């Protein structure tokens, strides 16, 4: 019997024999989560590199004579869609900034 005031009928029991076993028992409850984390990290890396390449191509497109506004709009929308896929969402207060948290923290004096 455990020394607790309240109990839950269908409580999940974690292995508390040591810190490593406690962590492993949490991971084993949702075994798909570490794999999904790795896959999503790889996807974000691919999207980041693809976005950098597309920004360079859009610059070349703008610098090329005979470029139509529709071509520039298409390039901008593709870059915006990839940025949204990366998780960069501009806020209404900062429409040009999708990821202001780390930048704002880096600019504050210590």
Buried (B, 14 or more C-beta within 10 A) or exposed (E): EEEEEEEEEEEEEBEEEEEEEEEEBEEEEEEEEEEEEEEEEEEEEEBEEBBEEBBEEBEEBEEEEEBEEEBEEEBEEBBBEBBEBBEBEBEEEEEEBBBEEEEEEEEEEE
